[in-house]
């Protein structure tokens, strides 16, 4: 029995309380909308696993914006939908199921909620509508060459000069900086207090004189990350979020908002189906005499792990809605999703074989199916590093379970 014939095994319910009429009706509404409103050329790119650019994300964002769904996680007073977490999960599963792009997280999931919590009324009036419409595209200026896991050791400095800060330093691994027109960045404004208390959050326009963006080449051949250099960059005092020295508090608030990845499980389901189709094609059209039993077993095991991750996510969402502590659930979920993503890409690489794995392409070239699979494999190598390494996540889980 092939993995594709058991695609129904991986179909996911809309929520932990799917039997409630409210959520079921909402599921039907969302699925009908995304099925009929996401352009086919965008869905084709998502379905193929191609690298998505700002152009693609923005088109989908504008469609959602016109429908009033551009900010699923935001409250109504700030232009959001006012949905609860279960509705957000239903929405994320639907857009993944119909090959629509995930929402771009830096604006909607990261800096937007921080501005709501700590920003001035002027900052809220200016930036929140532009995030929702896609007029502003944000990147995150956190990591530095010697400040990754120990972010509090960052050295990029900002010195107050009248009504401006003058910023000097460097950020690294800055995702999408080459496409962004705005960056939210942590800078050091004091060395007198303990290191966490000397950090401030600034909002900076990327076309400000003194900012230089240089690409970092990664093994997948896609342009994701960059170095960003700041040389005597003048940032108005009005672009500071919160009080001076409050940046660490803002950063912690951001991390708390992204503890649960409601989009990750739905994207894994979509990836599983892609690999299942590849397995079915290989088994029935190319090498029918080969024994695929081990590969089919691997697919079923990965499906079971995705099912488990989905149940863990639903349980954690219930906890959040009931104001219960999450403990190590976010770390366990991040760890599981990262490993499953790598497992799927490894299985796909085995299926395309030695010949296909040599068809590496660059962003400038027309993508080939085998080339995209190889790039996906290379890209997923970063899954157990970015957003919290596997080692860190395991330590968090171990401390929670063992009290170490």
BELFENZI-V961317 format. One record per backbone hydrogen bond with DSSP energy under -1.0 kcal/mol. NH is the residue of the N-H (numbers start at 1). CO is the residue of the C=O. Records with the same first field share a line. If there is no record, write none. Layout:
NH: CO  CO
This chain:
6: 3
7: 4
9: 6
10: 7
11: 8
18: 15
20: 17
24: 20
25: 21
26: 22
27: 23
28: 24
29: 25
30: 26
31: 27
32: 28
33: 29
34: 30
35: 31
36: 32
37: 33
38: 34
43: 39
44: 40
45: 41
46: 42
47: 43
48: 44
50: 45
57: 53
58: 54
59: 55
60: 56
61: 57
62: 58
63: 59
64: 60
65: 61
66: 62
67: 63
68: 65
69: 64
74: 71
78: 75
79: 76
80: 75
81: 71
82: 74
88: 84
89: 85
90: 86
91: 87
92: 88
93: 89
94: 90
95: 91
96: 92
97: 93
98: 94
99: 96
100: 95
108: 104
109: 105
110: 105
111: 106
112: 107
114: 110
115: 111
116: 112
117: 113
118: 114
119: 115
124: 120
125: 121
126: 122
127: 123
128: 124
131: 127
132: 128
133: 129
136: 130
139: 182
141: 184
144: 147
147: 144
151: 149
153: 150
154: 151
157: 168
158: 188
159: 166
161: 164
164: 161
165: 235
166: 159
167: 233
168: 157
169: 230
171: 228
172: 143
174: 226
175: 173
176: 224
177: 174
179: 176
180: 176
181: 137
182: 137
183: 204
184: 139
185: 202
186: 141
187: 200
188: 156
189: 198
190: 198
197: 194
200: 187
202: 185
203: 239
204: 183
206: 181
208: 205
211: 208
212: 229
214: 227
216: 225
221: 218
224: 222
227: 214
228: 171
229: 212
230: 169
231: 210
233: 167
235: 165
237: 163
239: 236
240: 237
241: 201
246: 243
247: 199
250: 246
251: 247
252: 248
253: 249
254: 250
255: 251
256: 252
257: 253
258: 254
259: 256
262: 260
264: 261
267: 263
268: 264
269: 265
270: 266
271: 267
272: 268
273: 269
274: 270
275: 271
276: 272
277: 273
278: 274
279: 275
280: 276
281: 277
282: 278
283: 279
284: 280
285: 281
287: 282
290: 287
296: 292
297: 293
298: 294
299: 295
300: 296
301: 297
302: 298
303: 299
304: 300
305: 301
306: 302
307: 303
308: 304
309: 305
310: 306
311: 307
312: 308
313: 309
314: 310
315: 311
316: 312
317: 313
318: 314
319: 315
320: 316
321: 317
322: 318
323: 320
324: 319
329: 326
332: 328
333: 329
334: 330
335: 331
336: 332
337: 333
338: 334
339: 335
340: 336
341: 337
342: 338
343: 339
344: 340
345: 341
346: 342
347: 343
348: 344
349: 345
350: 346
351: 347
352: 348
353: 349
356: 352
357: 353
358: 355
359: 356
360: 358
365: 362
372: 368
373: 369
374: 370
375: 371
376: 372
377: 373
378: 374
379: 375
380: 376
382: 379
383: 380
385: 382
386: 382
388: 385
390: 384
393: 389
394: 390
395: 391
396: 392
397: 393
398: 394
399: 395
400: 396
401: 397
402: 398
403: 399
